[in-house]
Amino acid sequence: MNIPTLMTRLAALQGHPIPISTQAAPPDGEASETIDADSSQQLPQAKGVRLVRNVEYARRTTREGKSLRLRLDLMIPQQPGPHPLVVFVPGGGFIMAPKAGGARMRRYVAASGFVVASIEYRTVRHGATYQDALDDLADAVRYLREHANQYAIDPRRVGLWGESAGGYLVAMAGVGGDESRWGEEGSPIRAVVDKFGASDLFRINEGFDEETVAKTLVPGNALAKFSIGPAASVLDDDPDAVHAADPARLAGPASASFLIFHGTDDRIVSPVQTSILHDALLRAGARSRRVLVRGAGHGDIAVKSGEEKYWTTVPMATLTIDFLRAELAVSDGSA
């Protein structure tokens, strides 16, 4: 069992089941490219990468007064640096943040000339909101830039890459929003890879079956707590706060460049979500490319047997690597 699938089961045991629709939503892909899902050409085990695990980048105090260590894992190319930095933000339904996810893809990207860091961040399990998680992400980026020499990083070239809840968070960081968390120099983020993240929280299940929509919006749901606060029960408790948490509403001409992926058969986050963000970025004058994967689901969470392999192929990795090289100014095979 892969980590995301295991994660969904653990979330259910903790009282936050992740609803899965019985029907696909309309992909809404008029302004997007579409490619066919293909499980052939699975990624090989990439070589030439050094691993550094469990680096503490920040320490928090929980609402219960306990100390919480936030850690990250690094994959560093063995060839001489400095290399551009790509920070991977895992998904987890706003409930969990397992930094071990996506290891094969992360290693492949790192072997292509990037330092890839996978981070932990606070979720509703810690009484956290998206603002807390964004502070964690900013602190991780800050820590890595401050330790650039130690980890062979070029601190001027920084990109983000997130899946699902992580895709939502990197989108929020990439469109701008509260610039104060980045300091006087402003955001260093130049490129964002958003894989099936949300962008308009009130519409996260648009096009899904009624039972799934109802389950997502039950009182005490994780989406309300993450967007509004621990005391929230439903999104309607504070619609203004929810709208403030929508990256599509924050898109502007100064937003980072985006590469957005979504499977047309995603039953967990409606493809409408990334369409909304893509259109908002283009209207604002930012650069965005959206790729729909026909027949693919929600990343590594396998609703149908074998569909997780649609996302771990050489062609999928190549799309990501080519985008990062272009936006972070990396020549082929070097940093």
ChimeraX attribute file (.defattr): number of C-alpha atoms within 10 A of each C-alpha:
attribute: neighborCount
match mode: 1-to-1
recipient: residues
	/A:1	8
	/A:2	12
	/A:3	16
	/A:4	25
	/A:5	16
	/A:6	11
	/A:7	22
	/A:8	20
	/A:9	13
	/A:10	15
	/A:11	18
	/A:12	12
	/A:13	10
	/A:14	11
	/A:15	11
	/A:16	21
	/A:17	18
	/A:18	20
	/A:19	18
	/A:20	21
	/A:21	23
	/A:22	13
	/A:23	14
	/A:24	22
	/A:25	21
	/A:26	15
	/A:27	23
	/A:28	16
	/A:29	17
	/A:30	8
	/A:31	13
	/A:32	17
	/A:33	12
	/A:34	18
	/A:35	12
	/A:36	13
	/A:37	20
	/A:38	19
	/A:39	17
	/A:40	12
	/A:41	13
	/A:42	16
	/A:43	18
	/A:44	13
	/A:45	10
	/A:46	15
	/A:47	13
	/A:48	15
	/A:49	21
	/A:50	15
	/A:51	13
	/A:52	13
	/A:53	13
	/A:54	15
	/A:55	14
	/A:56	15
	/A:57	19
	/A:58	15
	/A:59	12
	/A:60	13
	/A:61	11
	/A:62	14
	/A:63	10
	/A:64	8
	/A:65	8
	/A:66	9
	/A:67	11
	/A:68	13
	/A:69	15
	/A:70	19
	/A:71	18
	/A:72	22
	/A:73	20
	/A:74	25
	/A:75	25
	/A:76	26
	/A:77	27
	/A:78	16
	/A:79	16
	/A:80	11
	/A:81	18
	/A:82	21
	/A:83	27
	/A:84	25
	/A:85	30
	/A:86	29
	/A:87	26
	/A:88	28
	/A:89	29
	/A:90	28
	/A:91	27
	/A:92	22
	/A:93	24
	/A:94	28
	/A:95	26
	/A:96	22
	/A:97	22
	/A:98	18
	/A:99	21
	/A:100	17
	/A:101	21
	/A:102	22
	/A:103	13
	/A:104	16
	/A:105	21
	/A:106	25
	/A:107	26
	/A:108	25
	/A:109	23
	/A:110	28
	/A:111	24
	/A:112	23
	/A:113	28
	/A:114	36
	/A:115	30
	/A:116	28
	/A:117	27
	/A:118	27
	/A:119	26
	/A:120	25
	/A:121	27
	/A:122	26
	/A:123	21
	/A:124	23
	/A:125	18
	/A:126	17
	/A:127	17
	/A:128	22
	/A:129	23
	/A:130	24
	/A:131	19
	/A:132	16
	/A:133	20
	/A:134	19
	/A:135	16
	/A:136	22
	/A:137	25
	/A:138	19
	/A:139	17
	/A:140	24
	/A:141	26
	/A:142	17
	/A:143	14
	/A:144	23
	/A:145	21
	/A:146	13
	/A:147	13
	/A:148	18
	/A:149	13
	/A:150	10
	/A:151	20
	/A:152	22
	/A:153	25
	/A:154	19
	/A:155	19
	/A:156	15
	/A:157	22
	/A:158	25
	/A:159	27
	/A:160	29
	/A:161	28
	/A:162	23
	/A:163	27
	/A:164	24
	/A:165	25
	/A:166	27
	/A:167	28
	/A:168	29
	/A:169	29
	/A:170	31
	/A:171	32
	/A:172	26
	/A:173	25
	/A:174	28
	/A:175	27
	/A:176	21
	/A:177	19
	/A:178	14
	/A:179	13
	/A:180	11
	/A:181	17
	/A:182	18
	/A:183	11
	/A:184	8
	/A:185	8
	/A:186	12
	/A:187	22
	/A:188	19
	/A:189	25
	/A:190	19
	/A:191	27
	/A:192	31
	/A:193	28
	/A:194	28
	/A:195	27
	/A:196	31
	/A:197	29
	/A:198	32
	/A:199	28
	/A:200	22
	/A:201	20
	/A:202	17
	/A:203	15
	/A:204	21
	/A:205	27
	/A:206	18
	/A:207	18
	/A:208	21
	/A:209	16
	/A:210	13
	/A:211	12
	/A:212	18
	/A:213	18
	/A:214	12
	/A:215	16
	/A:216	22
	/A:217	18
	/A:218	14
	/A:219	14
	/A:220	17
	/A:221	20
	/A:222	29
	/A:223	26
	/A:224	29
	/A:225	24
	/A:226	27
	/A:227	26
	/A:228	27
	/A:229	19
	/A:230	17
	/A:231	11
	/A:232	19
	/A:233	19
	/A:234	20
	/A:235	25
	/A:236	14
	/A:237	13
	/A:238	15
	/A:239	15
	/A:240	11
	/A:241	15
	/A:242	19
	/A:243	19
	/A:244	15
	/A:245	24
	/A:246	21
	/A:247	26
	/A:248	25
	/A:249	18
	/A:250	22
	/A:251	26
	/A:252	19
	/A:253	15
	/A:254	15
	/A:255	26
	/A:256	26
	/A:257	23
	/A:258	29
	/A:259	21
	/A:260	25
	/A:261	28
	/A:262	31
	/A:263	28
	/A:264	25
	/A:265	24
	/A:266	27
	/A:267	24
	/A:268	25
	/A:269	29
	/A:270	29
	/A:271	31
	/A:272	25
	/A:273	24
	/A:274	32
	/A:275	27
	/A:276	18
	/A:277	27
	/A:278	24
	/A:279	18
	/A:280	20
	/A:281	27
	/A:282	16
	/A:283	13
	/A:284	14
	/A:285	13
	/A:286	19
	/A:287	17
	/A:288	21
	/A:289	18
	/A:290	23
	/A:291	20
	/A:292	25
	/A:293	23
	/A:294	18
	/A:295	16
	/A:296	25
	/A:297	27
	/A:298	28
	/A:299	25
	/A:300	20
	/A:301	22
	/A:302	17
	/A:303	18
	/A:304	9
	/A:305	8
	/A:306	11
	/A:307	21
	/A:308	20
	/A:309	20
	/A:310	25
	/A:311	25
	/A:312	23
	/A:313	19
	/A:314	17
	/A:315	17
	/A:316	19
	/A:317	18
	/A:318	14
	/A:319	12
	/A:320	19
	/A:321	20
	/A:322	15
	/A:323	20
	/A:324	29
	/A:325	20
	/A:326	12
	/A:327	18
	/A:328	22
	/A:329	12
	/A:330	20
	/A:331	11
	/A:332	12
	/A:333	11
	/A:334	16
	/A:335	21
